[in-house]
Amino acid sequence: MGFDMSNLIMKRRSIRNFKDVKLTEEEIQELVKAGLFAPTSRSNKGVELIVVDEKDLILKLKDCRNTSTKGLETAPCAIVVIGDREKSDVWVEDGAIAASYIQLRAEDLGLGSVWIQMRNRVSDNDSSENEVRRLLSIPEKYGVLCIIALGHKNENKEAYTENDLDRFRVHYNKF
Ligand SMILES: Cc1cc2nc3c(=O)[nH]c(=O)nc-3n(C[C@H](O)[C@H](O)[C@H](O)COP(=O)(O)O)c2cc1C
């Protein structure tokens, strides 16, 4: 058998601890490519990515939300996934696919990642979306979906096995 997509999907786990090792420019470009090749509704291509590789800026991104941002503490790279709300009424779906592609490509490259939600979340002062827009000078028309924290894994997480499958969540021909 050639490339094992099933194995890749089962191996990907959320990684929230990263080694103090920068990603190479090649790695970053491969991750960006995965996000940009992800499909968008009517091919509107309204999803845009902001690569952040400056440590102090990544820590400021962490402050844009009041909880669940541990992954940004040690990540050497973060990709902010945003969508043009004027181009698409399904920018959330488009962005989610791009983010997932980035996460799977990260696993494929032997890297770890975690999705940090920003949409519908808050900091101590404002919505996380507003905080991120201000910090990175993102125009108002863009929604901020999430930040993918990326880096070399500094924790071990077991791959999923067939036993982890919730078969009850699948229905055939009727609910
Ligand atoms: C839409 C979405 C939002 C998430 N938000 C966060 C988050 O804000 N912070 C975080 O650490 N993990 C977040 N996660 C990661 C989930 O907690 C994680 O995927 C889930 O617990 C399953 O674990 P696994 O990724 O190892 O399979 C998010 C995942 C998704 C799909």
PDBQT file of the ligand as one rigid body, heavy atoms in Angstrom, charges set to zero:
ROOT
HETATM    1  C1  LIG A 201     -13.484  23.610  16.776  1.00  0.00    +0.000 C 
HETATM    2  C2  LIG A 201     -12.405  23.201  17.759  1.00  0.00    +0.000 A 
HETATM    3  C3  LIG A 201     -12.029  24.081  18.755  1.00  0.00    +0.000 A 
HETATM    4  C4  LIG A 201     -10.996  23.739  19.635  1.00  0.00    +0.000 A 
HETATM    5  N1  LIG A 201     -10.585  24.670  20.536  1.00  0.00    +0.000 NA
HETATM    6  C5  LIG A 201      -9.528  24.386  21.308  1.00  0.00    +0.000 A 
HETATM    7  C6  LIG A 201      -8.977  25.384  22.151  1.00  0.00    +0.000 A 
HETATM    8  O1  LIG A 201      -9.431  26.508  22.181  1.00  0.00    +0.000 OA
HETATM    9  N2  LIG A 201      -7.897  25.069  22.897  1.00  0.00    +0.000 N 
HETATM   10  C7  LIG A 201      -7.345  23.821  22.880  1.00  0.00    +0.000 A 
HETATM   11  O2  LIG A 201      -6.347  23.600  23.594  1.00  0.00    +0.000 OA
HETATM   12  N3  LIG A 201      -7.835  22.836  22.092  1.00  0.00    +0.000 NA
HETATM   13  C8  LIG A 201      -8.902  23.096  21.298  1.00  0.00    +0.000 A 
HETATM   14  N4  LIG A 201      -9.370  22.161  20.432  1.00  0.00    +0.000 N 
HETATM   15  C9  LIG A 201      -8.781  20.805  20.422  1.00  0.00    +0.000 C 
HETATM   16  C10 LIG A 201      -9.737  19.777  21.032  1.00  0.00    +0.000 C 
HETATM   17  O3  LIG A 201      -9.796  19.959  22.434  1.00  0.00    +0.000 OA
HETATM   18  C11 LIG A 201      -9.245  18.370  20.671  1.00  0.00    +0.000 C 
HETATM   19  O4  LIG A 201      -9.236  18.233  19.274  1.00  0.00    +0.000 OA
HETATM   20  C12 LIG A 201     -10.135  17.285  21.271  1.00  0.00    +0.000 C 
HETATM   21  O5  LIG A 201     -10.018  17.296  22.680  1.00  0.00    +0.000 OA
HETATM   22  C13 LIG A 201      -9.766  15.892  20.763  1.00  0.00    +0.000 C 
HETATM   23  O6  LIG A 201      -8.407  15.596  21.020  1.00  0.00    +0.000 OA
HETATM   24  P1  LIG A 201      -7.397  15.241  19.833  1.00  0.00    +0.000 P 
HETATM   25  O7  LIG A 201      -7.238  16.469  18.970  1.00  0.00    +0.000 OA
HETATM   26  O8  LIG A 201      -6.120  14.845  20.503  1.00  0.00    +0.000 OA
HETATM   27  O9  LIG A 201      -7.997  14.127  19.026  1.00  0.00    +0.000 OA
HETATM   28  C14 LIG A 201     -10.381  22.468  19.545  1.00  0.00    +0.000 A 
HETATM   29  C15 LIG A 201     -10.775  21.586  18.543  1.00  0.00    +0.000 A 
HETATM   30  C16 LIG A 201     -11.754  21.950  17.654  1.00  0.00    +0.000 A 
HETATM   31  C17 LIG A 201     -12.129  20.998  16.533  1.00  0.00    +0.000 C 
ENDROOT
TORSDOF 0
